[in-house]
Amino acid sequence: MAQTPPLPSLPVLRSFEAAARHQSFTMAAEELGLTQGAISRQVRELEELIGARLFARVGRSVQLTPAGRGFARDLGGDLARLRQSVSRAVAAGDGGSILSVAVLPTFGSRWLMPRLPDFCARHPDIQLSFSSRGEPFDLQEARCDVAIHFGRADWPGAQLTPLCPENLRAVAAPAFIERHGIQRPADLCRAPLLQLSSRPDAWAGFLAAQAQDATRAGTGMLFDQFSLMISAALQGLGAALLPVYLIEDELSQGSLCAVAAVGSPQEASYHIATPLGGTSREAASFVSWLRRQVPRRRAA
């Protein structure tokens, strides 16, 4: 029977993970409060243990080898799960429980966090652990209790509960509207249009719904996050198609104005994803609370 290889120590694994994440022994040392030499020795110990080079020196810097990239990718997830397991054990010892929630970044910061004090007040025994996720993943492998998903109802291995449709508005900063003489939806055809990489057809669909020329629908600055696009719109860099729930404050304060009150039709919508096979009491409470927040958003 083949011998099971010995496991590296946790300090060795932490040193490698930090060095791989920063692509720098110096920055890893600063993060962990060690010397650069200590990081180098621990990485070398790990390489000797697994029998493969994990870093290659390129000039005065280091780069991960193919073996190093694969190991770093797996190790990052393993350490995250280990931290989560420790947190769960600590919470259980305190008589509480930890609920792991994966959330879309801008949804979390702009919609969920302002409302979260209400949930915490209602459920003081539930500790929440958040991570940012933009794509479907294996909920059980990641030990994730609840995730917010935007798209079609096609998350393998998950139970999807409808949350709400995406309610878009064409918006722009007041100075931008004045500068480009925008008075009606047709005027958007000659103005800069901010684009989101995950919604490549949003402007074309919006303009088509307005019976307007969509030939310029794909031109303009491109962003991969709503949060960046909101900042660009606030700075007058273009008009943006944004979900109302993300810009409630900006609309009420007048820093962004709706150019058209008709949302772009969307086949995709927001869902709450939970693992197949049932949910915990804590997860059920959180899902129920989330769904109760939706009427306030729909009324916006």
N, C-alpha and C positions, 0 to 999 in steps of 0.2 A: 504494500500500500504506500502510495506517495505521501511524503511528509508534508504537512501543512506549513507553508512558509511563516516565519515569525512576523508578528505585527510590529510596525514601527511605533515608537512612542508618540504620544499626543504632541509634545513640544516639537518633535521633528516634523510631524504632519502640518502643524500650524505654521512653522517656518517656511515649508515648501509652498503651502497655499498662499501665504502673503507674498512670497517672492514671485510666484506665478501670476498672481493678480496684478501686481505692480510692474512685472517684468524688470525688477530691480532688487538686488540684494540690499542696497542702501536704504531704499524706502521701506522694505520689509523690516529691516532692523529698527528704523525709527518708529514704525507702527507698534512693534512688539517690545520695544525697550531693550533691545539687544545690540551687540556690536555686529558690524558687517561680517567679521570673521566667524562669529558664532553661527550666523545664518549660513555661510558658506560651508562650515563643517557639518551642520545638520543636513543640508542638501546632499553633501557628499556621502554622508552616512546612509541616507535614503537610497541614493543611486547604487551604493554597494549592496544594500539589502535586496533590492529588486533586480539588480543586474542589468541596468539600462541607464544611459545618460538621459537626464531630464532637461538640462540646459546646455546650450552651446554658446560660447563666447563669440561675439561679433564686435570687433573693435574694442571699445571700452564698455560695452553693454552686454547683456545676456538676453538670449531668446530661448523660448521653449522648443525642445525637439518635438517631433510627432508623438513620441512616447510621453513626453512631458505634458503636451496639450491634452491628450486623452486622460492621463492620470489626474491632471488639474481639474478637468471638467467633472469627472466622477467624484473627486475628493470634495469639491465645493458643495455638491449636493449632500454628500455623506456627513460633512461637518454641520451643515444646516439642520439635517435631521437629528443629529446628535444633540445640538443645542436645544432643539424643540423637545426632544425626549427628556432632557434634563429639566427644562422649564415645566413640562407636564408633571414630572415627578415632584418638583418643588411645590407646584400648585396643589397637587393631590395631598401632599403633606400638610399644607396649610388649610385643607378642607375646601379648596376651590377647584376650578378647572380652567384649562386653557382652550380657547377656540381659535383654530388656525383659519385665517381668511385671506384669500388671494383676490386682489382687486386691481382693476384698470387704474393706472396712475392718476390721471386727471379726474376720473370719477371719484377716486378715493379722496384726493386733496380738496376738490371743489364742491362735491356734493355730500359724500359720506361723512367726512370729519366734522363739518359744522353741525350735523345732526346726531353724531355719536354720543355726546353727553347724555342725551335722553335715554339711549340704550343702557349706558353704564349706570345711570341712576336707577333704572328699573331692575338691573341684574348685576348688583355689585359683586356677586360671587363668581362671575365669569370674567376671566382675564383674556384679553384679545391679543393675538399675534398676527401682524399683517405682513404680507409680501406683495410685491408688484408683479403682475403677470399680464401679458397681452395676448397670449395664444393658449389654446387648450393643452392640457398636460394630464398626466396620470395622477388623479387626486389621491388614490390610495397609496401609491408609491411615495408621493410627496407628503403623505399624512396631512392632507389639507381637508378641512371640514366643509368649507363653503367657498365658492369662487363666483365672481361676477364676470359674465361672458357677454360680449357683443358679437352678433352674427346670426347665422341660421341655427336652428335647433339641431346641431349635428356634432355634439361632443361625445365621442365614444367612451363608454365606461362611466358615464355620468347621468344622473337624473336631472333634467332641466325643468325649472319652474319659470314660466313667463314673468318678467318684472314690468317692462314697459317698452313701448316703441321709442325710437329716436325721433324727437321732435325738433327739426332743424329750423333755423331762421337765418336769413341773409342779413348780416349786420356789418356796421363799420363805425369808426370814430366820427364824431360830429365834424371835426376839421377836415377829414377825408371826404365826407359827403359834400361839404361846401366846396372844397377845392376841385372836385370832379363834377360838380353840378348834378349830383344824383338826386332825382326827385321821384323816380319810379323804377320798377325792376328792369325795364329796357335799358336804362342808363348804365347798368352793370356791365353790359357788353363791351363798353369802351374803357372800363376801369381795371386796375390790377386786381386779380382774384387769387386769394391765398388758397393753397392746395394742401390736402392731407393725404399722405401716402396710402393709408388704409381705406380711403374713400375716393378712389381715382375718378369715379363717374359722378360724384356728388353735384358738381356745378352743371354738368351736362344735363342731368336729370332735373335739376331745379329750373334751369333756363327753358328746357323743353316744356315743363309744366306751366311756365309763364308764357308759352308760345313765342319765345325769343330766340334769336340767333345763338347757337351754341358752338360756333366754330372756334371761339377763343376760350372755351370752357376749361381747357387743360393748361392754360398759360398762367404763369405767376410763381411766386416763391413756394417751395415745397417743404413741408414739415412732417415729422413722424409722430408728433404728439399734439393733442389739442391744446395743452398748456402753452406751448411755444407759439402756436398759431393765435391764441387769444392775446398773448403779449404783443405779437406783431400787429394785430388789428388795433389794439389800444394805442400803438405808436403811429397809426395812420399809414401803415405799409400796404394795406389792401383791404378789400372786403372779404369777409369770411362766412362760411356756412357752419354754424355752431349749434349744438344742442342747447335748448333754452335752459335746461337745468344746470349747465356749466357756467352760465353767465347771468344768473339771476341778479346778483348784486350790481353788475355793470349796467344791466338794462334798467334797474330801478334807480340807479344813480345818474344815468344819462351819459356815462363814459363810452358806452356803445349804444347805437340806435338801430332799430330794426328797419331795414330798407324795404323788406317785403314781409307781410304777416303770414304768408302761406308757406308751410314747410315742404321740403322736398320729399316725395314719396320714397319710403325705404322698405325693402323686403326684410332686411335684417332688423333685429331688435335686441333688447337686453334680457338676459336670462340669469337666474340663480342656479349655479351648478353644485350638486352635492353627490357624494359617492353612491354608486348603486348598492343596494342591500340595506338601506335605512340610514337614518341620521341620529345623532345623539340628542338628548333633551336640550342641550345648550345650542346646538346647531339649529334645531327646530325653532327655538325661541328667537334666534337671530334672523332666520328666514322670515318668520312671521312678522317680526318688527320691520324688516326691510320692506315687505310688501305693504305695510301700513303707511310707509312714507310716500308711496307713489302718488296717491290722490293729490297731495300738496304740489307735487311736481307737475302733474297733468294740468293743474289749474293755473300754472304759471303762464 
